[in-house]
Amino acid sequence: MLRYIASAVLVAAFWSGPRLAVAVEVIGPTSEIRVTNVELAPDGFSRLAAVANGVHPGPLIKAHEGDRFKLNVANKLTDPFANDTSIHWHGFFQRGTTWADGAEGVSQCPIPTGSSFLYNFPSGGQTGTFWYHSHLGTQYCDGLRGPMVVYDKIDPYKHLYDVDDENTVITLADWFHLQSRELALNGAGASANSSLINGKGRYPDGPAVPLAVISVQKNKRYRFRLVSLSCDANFNFTIDGHKLTVIEADGQLVKPLVVDSIRIFAGQRYSFVLHANQSVSNYWIRAQPSTGFGRLPDTTEGGLNSAILRYAGAPDEDPKSIEVPSKLPLREPNLHPLLNPAPPGSPTFEMTLAIGFNGTKWSMNNVTWDAPVKNPILLQILTGAANASALLPKGSIYDIPRGATVELTVVASPIAAPHPFHLHGHAFSVVKSAESTEFNYVDPVRRDVVTTGIGMNTTVIRFVADNPGPWIFHCHIEFHLREGLAVVFAEAFSDILVKNPIPQSWRDLCKAYKKAQPDFTLP
């Protein structure tokens, strides 16, 4: 506690000390990402962070339809307790490049400190809002995360807005005053100290540090891209006095839906159009978290969980806008795809996955995922695993036939719910949302992160197994993933190596990791 008090007082008194966390950098699809440890004080409390290119959130990676990503991740971490890394490019399907997916224990060996690795993959025709983050333990909770956007050359919604650029990306993040490895969690989750909007925030009884300001001009229409970089909390997002027209969910265009609040879970993304048609003034942007330390989840007073929407010509001051109860909250069943609405047809591969918790560890169907970091699944396949049943760890890997129509039913847990689940390698159709008792086989939303709801609710998703590779399906509350809440699908096993030629640099990475970890032996 003394450490907390001393650090907060120091930052409040000397703003020239630890730097404020502001993401001002924009990089292209061909860039270097330097992963380093720096001291940051995004909410006025100084702590050691792990970040990309010195900032949190990391720089916006900006690309256009058809671009190829060549992102060289250089590991310069100096923290002796957590100095390996791996980056996942969340939402990209990695067709033909499963080796570049970045999931530790699944698609690659970690990048040891002092080494680098080039992630070279095409955008694959995908456009929309994505993000990137460390996929090693809970490292991204310490800051290694940032937004990505692939702009559509022929956006069917271009007529709805006037502005869509790096200034209209809004990131939400929970922030902890302790490093993630120091948090005594017992698998259940963690209590964040503050909520950050575009890298700035305040914590209860902390200093009144500057908040993020998002500038608009009266009567212009803006496409805002809302990205949850959260490790745990979901957020209820609102902008006082303004309606939000949702047009995208997780990189998938949806039919326009007018709402006044958006509940967004860890890993999810939404685009919404805001018409700046209100009086020239300042308006509170609010992101109320589902969980947090002390009174954090209960209020936005004093600038907690807040940022500012400022019209050009408005005074440089805090808003006086009043929060009103939501009358048009976003409900997932009300989202429908803009194009090709039908989900895959009758399932040929069905599975029920039940979430379990024994007080310390999480499980799926009574099996706890234990990531084979020193012998990732793709490496096991490369070095001779004959079939999916030979892969380790036993009980957590499921063989899915080539071309199968997969239907997964996820049974929720009443503990630490709701759980947001992310599937690598695919977007899926949510034929039954946790928010509904109805099934939609006509036009359900497609996305890559879905919440399981609370209690013993069920969520049902469908996708086609047309992307050979080992793909992890996991809870995106990172502390739950760390304690075992995941499974892996070995999709079209015999095609994985044929369809995903592995570069020598990937093999060299495992050799470098072996050198850095003397007890690591290649199979």
Secondary structure as the mmCIF struct_conf table of DSSP 4:
data_model
#
loop_
_struct_conf.conf_type_id
_struct_conf.id
_struct_conf.beg_label_comp_id
_struct_conf.beg_label_asym_id
_struct_conf.beg_label_seq_id
_struct_conf.end_label_comp_id
_struct_conf.end_label_asym_id
_struct_conf.end_label_seq_id
HELX_RH_AL_P HELX_RH_AL_P1 LEU A 2 ALA A 13
TURN_TY1_P TURN_TY1_P1 TRP A 15 SER A 16
BEND BEND1 GLY A 17 PRO A 18
STRN STRN1 ARG A 19 ARG A 19
HELX_LH_PP_P HELX_LH_PP_P1 LEU A 20 LEU A 20
STRN STRN2 VAL A 26 ILE A 27
BEND BEND2 PRO A 29 PRO A 29
STRN STRN3 THR A 30 LEU A 40
TURN_TY1_P TURN_TY1_P2 PRO A 42 ASP A 43
BEND BEND3 GLY A 44 GLY A 44
STRN STRN4 ARG A 47 ALA A 52
TURN_TY1_P TURN_TY1_P3 ASN A 53 GLY A 54
STRN STRN5 VAL A 55 VAL A 55
BEND BEND4 HIS A 56 PRO A 57
HELX_LH_PP_P HELX_LH_PP_P2 GLY A 58 PRO A 59
STRN STRN6 LEU A 60 HIS A 64
TURN_TY1_P TURN_TY1_P4 GLU A 65 GLY A 66
STRN STRN7 ARG A 68 ASN A 75
TURN_TY1_P TURN_TY1_P5 PRO A 80 PHE A 81
BEND BEND5 ALA A 82 ALA A 82
STRN STRN8 THR A 85 THR A 85
STRN STRN9 ILE A 87 HIS A 90
TURN_TY1_P TURN_TY1_P6 GLY A 91 GLY A 91
TURN_TY1_P TURN_TY1_P7 ARG A 95 GLY A 96
HELX_RH_3T_P HELX_RH_3T_P1 THR A 98 ALA A 100
BEND BEND6 ASP A 101 ASP A 101
STRN STRN10 GLU A 104 GLU A 104
TURN_TY1_P TURN_TY1_P8 GLY A 105 SER A 107
STRN STRN11 GLN A 108 GLN A 108
STRN STRN12 ILE A 111 ILE A 111
TURN_TY1_P TURN_TY1_P9 THR A 113 GLY A 114
STRN STRN13 SER A 116 PRO A 122
TURN_TY1_P TURN_TY1_P10 GLY A 124 GLY A 125
STRN STRN14 GLY A 128 SER A 134
BEND BEND7 LEU A 136 LEU A 136
TURN_TY1_P TURN_TY1_P11 GLY A 137 THR A 138
HELX_RH_3T_P HELX_RH_3T_P2 GLN A 139 ASP A 142
TURN_TY1_P TURN_TY1_P12 GLY A 143 GLY A 143
STRN STRN15 ARG A 145 TYR A 151
TURN_TY1_P TURN_TY1_P13 LYS A 153 ILE A 154
TURN_TY1_P TURN_TY1_P14 PRO A 156 TYR A 157
HELX_RH_3T_P HELX_RH_3T_P3 LYS A 158 LEU A 160
BEND BEND8 ASP A 162 ASP A 162
STRN STRN16 VAL A 163 VAL A 163
BEND BEND9 ASP A 165 ASP A 165
HELX_RH_3T_P HELX_RH_3T_P4 GLU A 166 THR A 168
STRN STRN17 VAL A 169 TRP A 175
BEND BEND10 HIS A 177 LEU A 178
HELX_RH_3T_P HELX_RH_3T_P5 SER A 180 GLU A 182
TURN_TY1_P TURN_TY1_P15 ASN A 186 GLY A 187
BEND BEND11 ALA A 188 ALA A 188
BEND BEND12 ASN A 193 ASN A 193
STRN STRN18 SER A 194 ILE A 197
TURN_TY1_P TURN_TY1_P16 ASN A 198 GLY A 199
STRN STRN19 LYS A 200 LYS A 200
TURN_TY1_P TURN_TY1_P17 PRO A 204 ASP A 205
BEND BEND13 GLY A 206 GLY A 206
HELX_LH_PP_P HELX_LH_PP_P3 VAL A 209 ALA A 212
STRN STRN20 VAL A 213 VAL A 216
TURN_TY1_P TURN_TY1_P18 LYS A 218 ASN A 219
STRN STRN21 ARG A 221 SER A 228
BEND BEND14 CYS A 231 ASP A 232
STRN STRN22 PHE A 235 ILE A 239
TURN_TY1_P TURN_TY1_P19 ASP A 240 GLY A 241
STRN STRN23 LEU A 244 ALA A 249
TURN_TY1_P TURN_TY1_P20 ASP A 250 GLY A 251
STRN STRN24 GLN A 252 VAL A 259
BEND BEND15 ASP A 260 ASP A 260
STRN STRN25 SER A 261 SER A 261
STRN STRN26 ILE A 262 ILE A 264
TURN_TY1_P TURN_TY1_P21 ALA A 266 GLY A 267
STRN STRN27 ARG A 269 HIS A 275
BEND BEND16 GLN A 278 GLN A 278
BEND BEND17 VAL A 280 SER A 281
STRN STRN28 ASN A 282 PRO A 289
BEND BEND18 SER A 290 THR A 291
BEND BEND19 PHE A 293 PHE A 293
TURN_TY1_P TURN_TY1_P22 GLY A 294 ARG A 295
HELX_RH_3T_P HELX_RH_3T_P6 LEU A 296 ASP A 298
HELX_RH_3T_P HELX_RH_3T_P7 GLU A 301 GLY A 303
TURN_TY1_P TURN_TY1_P23 LEU A 304 ASN A 305
STRN STRN29 SER A 306 TYR A 311
TURN_TY1_P TURN_TY1_P24 ALA A 312 GLY A 313
BEND BEND20 ASP A 316 GLU A 317
BEND BEND21 LYS A 327 LEU A 328
STRN STRN30 PRO A 329 PRO A 329
HELX_RH_3T_P HELX_RH_3T_P8 GLU A 332 ASN A 334
STRN STRN31 PRO A 337 PRO A 337
BEND BEND22 LEU A 338 LEU A 339
HELX_LH_PP_P HELX_LH_PP_P4 ALA A 342 PRO A 344
BEND BEND23 SER A 346 SER A 346
BEND BEND24 THR A 348 THR A 348
STRN STRN32 PHE A 349 PHE A 357
BEND BEND25 GLY A 359 THR A 360
STRN STRN33 TRP A 362 MET A 364
TURN_TY1_P TURN_TY1_P25 ASN A 365 ASN A 366
STRN STRN34 VAL A 367 VAL A 367
TURN_TY1_P TURN_TY1_P26 VAL A 373 LYS A 374
BEND BEND26 ASN A 375 ASN A 375
HELX_RH_AL_P HELX_RH_AL_P2 ILE A 377 LEU A 382
TURN_TY1_P TURN_TY1_P27 THR A 383 GLY A 384
BEND BEND27 ASN A 387 ASN A 387
HELX_RH_3T_P HELX_RH_3T_P9 ALA A 388 ALA A 390
BEND BEND28 LEU A 392 PRO A 393
TURN_TY1_P TURN_TY1_P28 LYS A 394 GLY A 395
BEND BEND29 SER A 396 SER A 396
STRN STRN35 ILE A 397 ILE A 400
TURN_TY1_P TURN_TY1_P29 ARG A 402 GLY A 403
STRN STRN36 THR A 405 VAL A 411
HELX_LH_PP_P HELX_LH_PP_P5 ALA A 412 ALA A 412
BEND BEND30 PRO A 414 ALA A 416
STRN STRN37 PRO A 420 LEU A 423
TURN_TY1_P TURN_TY1_P30 HIS A 424 GLY A 425
STRN STRN38 PHE A 428 LYS A 432
TURN_TY1_P TURN_TY1_P31 ALA A 434 GLU A 435
BEND BEND31 THR A 437 THR A 437
BEND BEND32 TYR A 441 ASP A 443
STRN STRN39 ARG A 446 ARG A 447
BEND BEND33 ASP A 448 ASP A 448
STRN STRN40 VAL A 449 THR A 451
BEND BEND34 ILE A 454 ILE A 454
TURN_TY1_P TURN_TY1_P32 GLY A 455 MET A 456
STRN STRN41 THR A 458 VAL A 464
BEND BEND35 ASN A 467 ASN A 467
STRN STRN42 GLY A 469 CYS A 475
BEND BEND36 HIS A 476 ILE A 477
HELX_RH_AL_P HELX_RH_AL_P3 GLU A 478 ARG A 482
TURN_TY1_P TURN_TY1_P33 GLU A 483 GLY A 484
STRN STRN43 ALA A 486 GLU A 491
TURN_TY1_P TURN_TY1_P34 ALA A 492 ALA A 492
HELX_RH_3T_P HELX_RH_3T_P10 PHE A 493 ASP A 495
HELX_RH_AL_P HELX_RH_AL_P4 ILE A 496 LYS A 499
BEND BEND37 ASN A 500 ASN A 500
HELX_LH_PP_P HELX_LH_PP_P6 PRO A 501 PRO A 503
HELX_RH_AL_P HELX_RH_AL_P5 GLN A 504 ALA A 516
BEND BEND38 GLN A 517 GLN A 517
TURN_TY1_P TURN_TY1_P35 PRO A 518 ASP A 519
#
